[in-house]
Amino acid sequence: MAEEGSDLRAVRKQKLKELQEKGLNPYEKYKFVRTHNSSHIKAEFSGAGPERSAKEVSTAGRIMGLRLHGKAGFADLQDREGKVQVYFKLDELGKDKFDIFKALDRGDVVGIRGNVFRTKMGEITVAIKEFDVLSKALEPFPDTFHGLQDVENRYRKRHLDLIMNSEVRDVFIKRSKIVAFFRDWLNKKEFIEVETPILQPIYGGALARPFKTHHNALDMDLYLRIATELYLKRCIVGELEKVYEIGHNFRNEDIDAQHYPEYTSMELYEAYADYNDIMDLTEALMYDTAIYICGTDKIPYGDKVIDFAKPWPRISMHDAILKYTGLDIATLKVLDDAKDAAMQLGVRNVEDCDSIGNVVTEVFDQKVQPQLINPVFIIDHPIEVSPLAKRKRGNPELVERFELFINGWEFANAYSELNDPAEQEQRFIEQERLKQEGDDEAHPIDTDYVQALECGMPPTGGLGIGIDRFTMILTNSQSIKEVILFPHMKPEAV
């Protein structure tokens, strides 16, 4: 059974008091020098036999299992890398120290010094010569077998989730490696990492509802950024030429398995490049990351295997709709005709669409996107839903934009960036009209950004990749909360 209840907590507090009365304060140590962690011990002493090693090791971690056998016992010592078995014996530690060790609780942190041997059962083990209690766990832990299983409890008590579930620790270690790999890969391509404001006087760079706050000293409203785009493009104007930023964006939207209001994005911009160049970059970066993390381009996810093998298909949004629905929507030039065709396919929410581009987007989102399992670039989007992208060469009704879809989800969004200040201003004015008509996700007018464009921005390709969703795929996690360390939760009922 799991440890729970005030009685067990009281027992642990009593044990703490008894330790302190013996002059042993488990919180007084400032550090403990480790020569090895658990994986180092297992690797270095993989050839160990029953004789104890001449070399002494020093390691530390949590007691996660204690098995007494009269005047001796074994315990599992857990650290970030895993567990190693330790052995303690009365006639080697002395009665006082032996009694202290055997009274330890699951979760207590100890540092040990000793020699390594292999037990008759074949397990690498450290025979303890001496130890220090480094922290007393007063909170009762879930039992080792059942662990911490209630999903909401796991998110609320992520610290316990990390302790009890090694696979959860592995997810966040891999997440860290994904971000580090992105940085290293981009730095080698001569991109410069920059930092742009999180608090912004005008939110922009995406169509989304922002969070609003107020700065008291300046007496002005500010917004948590919904994207880094407009500031990063100012860096391109400023001749930094190749820039990226990895950080949080904030969108005041619903929470579900793939959406979260505070998420991590990698956004980059490259001068003198277009969306074709950025597609090449995206494919190479994400493929290389998948190989680095998973060791294969066949990535298991749920009951599917996602094939990351290159090259990834590139198909226009119009052609994708034709392929998956049979509707040649590019031939429809009248809004009502487009709405009727969409409704015949069973597409919802098209009655109030004010442009064919919006109808196209609804058809794609509802009828095509869920079928895109292996990586595919959907290119050439309607201009009405892409206010920051450059018009497509040869077709001014579309823009040079792509989205990358995997497992039916959007993973990346990219443009040949609009760099004509007059056209950008007109796009903003149209977005402002939509905002006045009640679209609270429409893009506000950013006069300062238009003025930056008037200084001259070279042809540029830009990209945003969602780190959280990519981590979900590479770690086979079924909810975005599984890859966010401390997700927001509704307050617990009192």
URLIN-V415752 format. One record per residue. N is the residue number from 1. RES is the residue in one letter. SS is DSSP state (H for helix, E for strand, - for the rest). PHI is phi in radians with two decimals (none if undefined). OMEGA is omega in radians with two decimals (999 if undefined). Layout:
N,RES,SS,PHI,OMEGA
N,RES,SS,PHI,OMEGA
This chain:
1,M,-,none,3.11
2,A,-,-1.24,3.02
3,E,-,-1.25,3.09
4,E,-,-2.80,3.02
5,G,-,1.68,-3.09
6,S,H,-1.17,-3.14
7,D,H,-1.10,-3.13
8,L,H,-1.19,3.07
9,R,H,-1.10,3.12
10,A,H,-1.11,3.11
11,V,H,-1.09,-3.13
12,R,H,-1.14,3.10
13,K,H,-1.11,3.10
14,Q,H,-1.15,3.10
15,K,H,-1.10,3.08
16,L,H,-1.07,3.14
17,K,H,-1.07,-3.14
18,E,H,-1.14,3.08
19,L,H,-1.09,-3.12
20,Q,H,-1.14,3.10
21,E,H,-1.17,3.08
22,K,-,-1.49,3.14
23,G,-,1.44,-3.11
24,L,-,-2.03,3.12
25,N,-,-1.64,-3.06
26,P,-,-1.22,-3.12
27,Y,-,-1.88,-3.02
28,E,-,-1.50,-3.09
29,K,-,-1.27,3.11
30,Y,-,-1.65,3.13
31,K,-,-2.83,3.02
32,F,-,-2.52,-3.07
33,V,-,-1.48,3.10
34,R,-,-1.78,2.99
35,T,-,-1.60,-3.08
36,H,-,-2.54,2.84
37,N,-,-1.77,-3.03
38,S,H,-1.10,-3.11
39,S,H,-1.24,3.09
40,H,H,-1.10,3.14
41,I,H,-1.08,-3.11
42,K,H,-1.13,-3.14
43,A,H,-1.30,-3.07
44,E,H,-1.19,-3.06
45,F,-,-1.93,-3.12
46,S,-,-1.08,3.13
47,G,-,-1.68,-3.08
48,A,-,-1.14,3.06
49,G,-,-2.00,-3.08
50,P,-,-1.24,3.12
51,E,-,-1.36,-3.13
52,R,-,-1.25,-3.11
53,S,-,-1.17,3.05
54,A,-,-1.25,-3.11
55,K,-,-1.42,3.10
56,E,E,-1.60,3.08
57,V,E,-2.05,3.07
58,S,E,-2.26,-3.13
59,T,E,-2.54,-3.08
60,A,E,-2.64,3.11
61,G,E,2.94,-3.14
62,R,E,-1.67,2.97
63,I,E,-1.32,-3.11
64,M,E,-2.09,3.08
65,G,E,-2.99,-3.09
66,L,E,-2.35,-3.07
67,R,E,-2.23,-3.09
68,L,E,-1.59,3.10
69,H,E,-2.37,-3.14
70,G,-,1.18,-3.07
71,K,-,-1.63,3.10
72,A,E,-2.61,3.12
73,G,E,-2.98,3.06
74,F,E,-2.12,3.06
75,A,E,-2.51,3.01
76,D,E,-1.72,3.13
77,L,E,-1.86,-3.03
78,Q,E,-1.92,2.99
79,D,E,-2.27,-3.08
80,R,-,-1.06,-3.05
81,E,-,-1.46,-3.11
82,G,E,2.49,-3.09
83,K,E,-2.22,2.95
84,V,E,-2.35,3.14
85,Q,E,-1.40,3.05
86,V,E,-2.16,-3.05
87,Y,E,-2.20,3.12
88,F,E,-2.27,-2.99
89,K,E,-2.40,-3.08
90,L,H,-0.98,-3.01
91,D,H,-1.34,3.06
92,E,H,-1.77,-3.14
93,L,H,-1.63,-2.99
94,G,-,1.54,-3.01
95,K,H,-1.06,-3.06
96,D,H,-1.08,-3.12
97,K,H,-1.22,3.11
98,F,H,-1.09,3.14
99,D,H,-1.11,3.10
100,I,H,-1.13,-3.07
101,F,H,-1.15,-3.07
102,K,H,-1.26,3.10
103,A,-,-1.62,3.14
104,L,-,-1.15,3.13
105,D,-,-1.86,3.06
106,R,-,-1.05,-3.12
107,G,-,1.83,3.09
108,D,-,-1.11,-3.11
109,V,E,-1.76,-3.13
110,V,E,-2.32,2.96
111,G,E,-1.99,-3.08
112,I,E,-2.26,3.00
113,R,E,-2.29,-3.12
114,G,E,3.14,-3.08
115,N,E,-2.10,-2.96
116,V,E,-1.75,3.03
117,F,E,-2.61,3.09
118,R,E,-1.94,-3.11
119,T,-,-1.30,3.07
120,K,-,-1.07,3.10
121,M,-,-1.46,3.06
122,G,-,1.53,-3.07
123,E,-,-1.76,3.05
124,I,E,-1.10,-2.99
125,T,E,-2.48,3.05
126,V,E,-1.83,3.06
127,A,E,-1.44,-3.02
128,I,E,-1.34,3.01
129,K,E,-1.67,3.08
130,E,E,-2.74,-3.11
131,F,E,-2.66,3.04
132,D,E,-2.24,2.98
133,V,E,-1.45,-3.01
134,L,E,-1.77,3.08
135,S,E,-2.94,3.11
136,K,-,-1.75,3.10
137,A,-,-1.49,-3.12
138,L,-,-1.53,3.14
139,E,-,-1.42,3.10
140,P,-,-1.05,-3.10
141,F,-,-1.64,2.95
142,P,-,-1.06,-3.12
143,D,-,-1.24,-3.01
144,T,-,-1.11,-3.04
145,F,-,-1.28,-3.05
146,H,-,-1.50,3.10
147,G,-,1.09,3.12
148,L,-,-1.84,-2.94
149,Q,-,-1.85,-3.14
150,D,-,-1.08,-2.99
151,V,H,-1.06,-3.12
152,E,H,-1.12,3.09
153,N,H,-1.09,3.14
154,R,H,-1.08,-3.13
155,Y,H,-1.24,-3.12
156,R,H,-1.22,-3.11
157,K,-,-2.09,-3.06
158,R,H,-1.04,3.12
159,H,H,-1.03,3.09
160,L,H,-1.24,3.11
161,D,H,-1.02,3.14
162,L,H,-1.16,3.13
163,I,H,-1.19,-2.97
164,M,H,-1.46,-3.01
165,N,-,-2.13,-3.12
166,S,H,-1.10,-3.14
167,E,H,-1.19,3.07
168,V,H,-1.22,3.06
169,R,H,-1.00,-3.11
170,D,H,-1.11,3.10
171,V,H,-1.02,-3.05
172,F,H,-1.37,2.99
173,I,H,-1.16,3.11
174,K,H,-1.16,3.10
175,R,H,-1.02,3.11
176,S,H,-1.05,3.14
177,K,H,-1.19,3.09
178,I,H,-1.07,-3.13
179,V,H,-1.11,3.14
180,A,H,-1.11,3.13
181,F,H,-1.16,3.07
182,F,H,-0.94,-3.10
183,R,H,-1.06,-3.10
184,D,H,-1.09,-3.11
185,W,H,-1.09,-3.10
186,L,H,-1.25,3.10
187,N,H,-1.06,3.11
188,K,H,-1.16,3.08
189,K,-,-1.54,3.08
190,E,-,1.22,2.94
191,F,-,-1.38,3.13
192,I,E,-1.90,3.07
193,E,E,-1.43,3.14
194,V,-,-2.23,3.08
195,E,-,-2.20,3.14
196,T,-,-2.04,-3.02
197,P,-,-1.10,2.98
198,I,-,-1.52,3.03
199,L,E,-1.56,-3.04
200,Q,E,-2.23,3.11
201,P,-,-1.23,3.06
202,I,-,-2.31,3.11
203,Y,-,-1.35,-3.12
204,G,-,-3.03,3.14
205,G,-,1.67,3.14
206,A,-,-2.88,3.04
207,L,-,-1.78,-3.05
208,A,-,-2.82,3.11
209,R,-,-1.56,-3.05
210,P,-,-1.61,2.88
211,F,-,-1.60,-3.08
212,K,E,-2.02,3.08
213,T,E,-2.46,-3.10
214,H,E,-2.39,3.09
215,H,E,-1.65,-3.02
216,N,-,-1.18,-3.06
217,A,-,-1.12,3.13
218,L,-,-1.52,-3.10
219,D,-,0.89,-3.14
220,M,E,-2.55,3.06
221,D,E,-1.33,3.07
222,L,E,-2.31,-3.13
223,Y,E,-2.23,2.95
224,L,E,-1.19,-3.00
225,R,-,-1.09,3.02
226,I,-,-1.70,3.09
227,A,-,-2.87,3.10
228,T,-,-1.66,-2.88
229,E,H,-0.96,-2.95
230,L,H,-1.20,3.07
231,Y,H,-1.32,3.11
232,L,H,-1.13,3.11
233,K,H,-1.24,2.98
234,R,H,-1.08,3.09
235,C,H,-1.12,3.09
236,I,H,-1.15,3.05
237,V,H,-0.98,-3.13
238,G,-,-1.38,3.00
239,E,-,1.24,2.97
240,L,-,-1.35,2.91
241,E,-,1.23,3.14
242,K,E,-2.39,-3.04
243,V,E,-2.31,3.01
244,Y,E,-2.60,3.06
245,E,E,-2.52,3.03
246,I,E,-1.99,-3.11
247,G,E,-3.06,-3.07
248,H,E,-1.49,2.88
249,N,E,-2.03,-3.02
250,F,E,-2.35,3.13
251,R,-,-2.33,-3.03
252,N,-,-1.44,-3.02
253,E,-,-2.29,-3.13
254,D,-,-1.18,3.07
255,I,-,-1.91,3.00
256,D,-,-2.55,-3.03
257,A,-,-1.13,-3.12
258,Q,-,-2.03,-3.07
259,H,-,-2.11,3.13
260,Y,-,-2.62,-3.00
261,P,-,-1.21,3.10
262,E,E,-2.12,-3.02
263,Y,E,-2.28,-3.08
264,T,E,-1.86,-3.13
265,S,E,-2.24,2.89
266,M,E,-1.88,-3.13
267,E,E,-2.15,-3.12
268,L,E,-2.41,3.10
269,Y,E,-2.45,-3.13
270,E,E,-2.28,3.10
271,A,E,-1.20,3.09
272,Y,-,1.17,3.10
273,A,-,-2.20,3.05
274,D,-,-2.14,-3.03
275,Y,H,-1.19,3.05
276,N,H,-1.18,3.08
277,D,H,-1.08,-3.11
278,I,H,-1.23,3.03
279,M,H,-1.09,3.10
280,D,H,-1.04,-3.13
281,L,H,-1.10,-3.11
282,T,H,-1.06,-3.14
283,E,H,-1.05,-3.11
284,A,H,-1.15,-3.11
285,L,H,-1.10,-3.05
286,M,H,-1.29,3.07
287,Y,H,-1.13,-3.13
288,D,H,-1.07,3.12
289,T,H,-1.15,3.13
290,A,H,-1.07,3.12
291,I,H,-1.13,-3.13
292,Y,H,-1.10,-3.07
293,I,H,-1.40,-2.98
294,C,H,-1.84,3.13
295,G,-,1.32,-3.11
296,T,-,-2.76,3.04
297,D,-,-1.72,3.02
298,K,E,-1.88,-2.93
299,I,E,-1.81,3.09
300,P,E,-1.24,3.05
301,Y,E,-2.50,-3.08
302,G,-,1.02,3.14
303,D,-,-1.65,-3.14
304,K,E,-2.00,2.91
305,V,E,-2.13,-3.09
306,I,E,-1.60,-3.06
307,D,E,-1.66,-3.14
308,F,-,-1.53,-3.06
309,A,-,-0.97,3.11
310,K,-,-1.53,-0.03
311,P,-,-1.43,3.10
312,W,-,-1.53,-3.11
313,P,E,-1.06,3.06
314,R,E,-2.20,-3.04
315,I,E,-2.42,-3.14
316,S,E,-1.19,3.12
317,M,H,-1.08,3.12
318,H,H,-1.08,-3.12
319,D,H,-1.19,3.11
320,A,H,-1.14,3.10
321,I,H,-1.12,3.11
322,L,H,-1.08,-3.10
323,K,H,-1.12,-3.00
324,Y,H,-1.66,-3.13
325,T,H,-2.16,-3.07
326,G,-,1.47,-3.12
327,L,-,-1.58,3.06
328,D,-,-1.54,-2.98
329,I,H,-1.23,3.13
330,A,H,-1.16,-3.12
331,T,H,-1.49,-3.09
332,L,-,-1.56,-3.06
333,K,-,-1.91,3.13
334,V,-,-1.97,-3.03
335,L,H,-1.00,-3.11
336,D,H,-1.09,3.10
337,D,H,-1.12,3.12
338,A,H,-1.13,3.12
339,K,H,-1.09,-3.12
340,D,H,-1.07,-3.14
341,A,H,-1.10,3.13
342,A,H,-1.14,-3.12
343,M,H,-1.16,3.07
344,Q,H,-1.14,3.06
345,L,-,-1.44,-3.11
346,G,-,1.50,3.14
347,V,-,-1.35,-3.13
348,R,-,-1.62,2.94
349,N,-,1.17,3.11
350,V,-,-1.75,-3.08
351,E,-,-0.99,-3.07
352,D,-,-1.66,3.12
353,C,-,-1.10,-3.09
354,D,-,-1.80,3.11
355,S,-,-2.70,3.07
356,I,H,-1.11,3.12
357,G,H,-1.03,3.10
358,N,H,-1.17,3.09
359,V,H,-1.13,3.11
360,V,H,-0.97,-3.11
361,T,H,-1.12,3.12
362,E,H,-1.13,3.12
363,V,H,-1.07,3.14
364,F,H,-1.09,-3.07
365,D,H,-1.02,-3.02
366,Q,H,-1.54,-2.98
367,K,H,-1.90,-3.07
368,V,H,-1.92,-3.02
369,Q,H,-0.88,-3.10
370,P,H,-1.08,-3.09
371,Q,H,-1.60,-3.05
372,L,-,-1.61,-3.04
373,I,-,-1.60,3.08
374,N,-,-1.35,-3.08
375,P,-,-0.95,3.10
376,V,E,-2.60,3.05
377,F,E,-1.60,3.02
378,I,E,-1.75,-2.98
379,I,E,-1.96,2.97
380,D,E,1.10,-3.07
381,H,E,-1.64,3.08
382,P,E,-1.10,-3.11
383,I,H,-1.13,-3.05
384,E,H,-1.11,-3.09
385,V,H,-1.87,-3.06
386,S,-,-2.43,-2.99
387,P,-,-1.25,-3.08
388,L,-,-1.98,-3.06
389,A,E,-1.83,-3.13
390,K,-,-1.36,3.12
391,R,E,-1.07,3.14
392,K,E,-1.27,3.06
393,R,-,-1.01,3.09
394,G,-,1.57,3.13
395,N,E,-2.62,-3.04
396,P,E,-1.22,3.08
397,E,E,-1.39,-3.13
398,L,E,-2.05,3.06
399,V,E,-2.17,3.10
400,E,E,-1.46,-3.10
401,R,E,-2.38,2.96
402,F,E,-2.33,2.92
403,E,E,-2.14,3.07
404,L,E,-1.71,3.13
405,F,E,-2.04,3.04
406,I,E,-2.46,3.12
407,N,-,0.99,-3.14
408,G,-,1.33,-3.13
409,W,E,-2.05,3.00
410,E,E,-1.38,3.13
411,F,E,-2.01,-3.09
412,A,E,-2.58,3.13
413,N,E,-2.39,-3.02
414,A,E,-2.67,-3.14
415,Y,E,-2.40,2.56
416,S,E,-1.39,-2.91
417,E,E,-1.29,3.06
418,L,-,-1.21,-3.13
419,N,-,-2.15,3.06
420,D,-,-1.56,-3.06
421,P,H,-1.10,-3.13
422,A,H,-1.17,3.13
423,E,H,-1.18,3.12
424,Q,H,-1.07,3.12
425,E,H,-1.10,3.12
426,Q,H,-1.13,3.09
427,R,H,-1.11,3.11
428,F,H,-1.09,3.14
429,I,H,-1.08,3.11
430,E,H,-1.16,3.08
431,Q,H,-1.12,3.11
432,E,H,-1.11,3.08
433,R,H,-1.06,3.12
434,L,H,-1.10,3.13
435,K,H,-1.11,3.13
436,Q,H,-1.12,3.13
437,E,-,-1.53,3.01
438,G,-,1.93,3.11
439,D,-,-1.46,-3.06
440,D,-,-1.40,3.04
441,E,-,-1.85,-3.14
442,A,-,-1.16,-3.08
443,H,-,-1.38,3.10
444,P,-,-1.31,3.05
445,I,-,-1.25,3.10
446,D,-,-2.08,-3.09
447,T,H,-1.09,-3.14
448,D,H,-1.09,3.12
449,Y,H,-1.18,3.09
450,V,H,-1.05,3.11
451,Q,H,-1.12,3.07
452,A,H,-1.12,3.10
453,L,H,-1.07,3.14
454,E,-,-1.15,3.03
455,C,-,-1.37,3.09
456,G,-,1.77,3.02
457,M,-,-1.84,3.14
458,P,-,-1.16,3.00
459,P,-,-0.88,-2.97
460,T,E,-2.51,2.97
461,G,E,-1.90,-3.12
462,G,E,-2.23,-3.05
463,L,E,-2.66,2.93
464,G,E,-2.24,3.11
465,I,E,-2.15,3.09
466,G,E,-1.42,-3.10
467,I,H,-1.18,-3.04
468,D,H,-1.12,-3.12
469,R,H,-1.14,3.12
470,F,H,-1.10,3.07
471,T,H,-1.11,3.10
472,M,H,-0.96,-3.10
473,I,H,-1.13,-3.04
474,L,H,-1.32,3.10
475,T,H,-2.02,3.12
476,N,-,0.99,3.13
477,S,-,-1.70,-2.99
478,Q,-,-1.61,3.11
479,S,-,-2.40,3.13
480,I,H,-1.09,3.11
481,K,H,-1.16,3.12
482,E,H,-1.25,-3.11
483,V,H,-1.98,3.04
484,I,-,-1.92,-2.99
485,L,-,-1.00,-3.04
486,F,-,-2.25,-3.10
487,P,-,-1.21,3.08
488,H,-,-1.22,3.14
489,M,-,-2.28,3.02
490,K,-,-1.09,3.10
491,P,-,-1.00,3.12
492,E,-,-1.18,3.09
493,A,-,-1.11,-3.12
494,V,-,-1.49,999
